[in-house]
Amino acid sequence: MTISVKTQTKSRWDDLKPEDMTHDEFCQEVLDAYEHGDDPVVIDTDKIVSKAAVKLSGQVETAAYRGVTEALEKYE
């Protein structure tokens, strides 16, 4: 039996497949994980972005201050 997929999909599959497994073995493993997975993976991008913004805001402010200060010193 043959399964037709786009070239891009085949490339992704090949990248993910471990070298020591056949395509069939890897396919079986993926299907088993899909069928027997307990909970779907949910990625809350809003939560990630808000945490990153809080964490990085001080660093961004400091970097901006240093950049402006350095530019003013160079071009005064």
C-alpha positions in Angstrom: 0.0 0.0 0.0 1.2 3.5 -0.8 0.4 6.7 1.0 0.6 9.9 -1.0 1.9 13.0 0.8 3.4 16.3 -0.3 7.2 16.5 -0.6 7.3 18.9 2.4 5.4 16.4 4.6 7.7 13.6 3.5 10.7 15.8 4.4 9.3 16.5 7.8 8.6 12.8 8.4 12.1 11.9 7.4 13.6 14.5 9.7 11.5 13.2 12.7 12.0 9.4 12.0 14.9 7.9 14.0 17.6 6.4 11.8 17.3 3.0 13.5 13.6 2.6 12.7 11.9 1.7 9.5 9.1 4.0 8.2 6.6 1.3 9.2 7.9 1.0 12.8 7.9 4.8 13.1 4.4 5.1 11.7 3.2 2.4 14.2 4.7 4.4 17.1 3.2 7.6 16.0 -0.2 6.0 15.6 0.0 4.3 19.0 0.9 7.6 20.6 -2.0 9.3 18.8 -4.5 6.7 19.7 -3.4 6.2 23.3 -2.4 9.7 24.3 -4.1 10.8 27.5 -4.6 14.5 26.9 -4.0 16.6 23.9 -1.2 19.1 24.1 -2.6 22.6 24.5 -0.2 25.5 24.1 -1.4 28.7 25.6 0.5 31.3 23.5 -1.1 34.3 25.4 0.3 33.0 28.7 3.7 32.4 27.2 3.8 35.9 25.6 2.7 37.6 28.8 5.3 35.8 30.9 8.0 36.6 28.3 7.0 40.2 28.2 7.2 40.6 32.0 10.5 38.8 32.1 12.1 40.7 29.2 10.6 44.2 29.8 13.3 45.1 32.3 16.1 43.8 30.0 14.7 45.6 27.0 14.4 48.9 28.9 18.0 48.5 30.1 19.3 47.7 26.7 17.5 50.6 25.2 18.9 53.0 27.8 22.4 51.7 27.2 22.0 52.0 23.4 20.7 55.6 23.6 23.4 56.6 26.1 26.1 55.1 24.0 24.8 56.8 20.8 24.6 60.2 22.6 28.2 59.8 23.9 29.5 58.9 20.4 27.8 61.6 18.5 28.0 64.6 20.9 
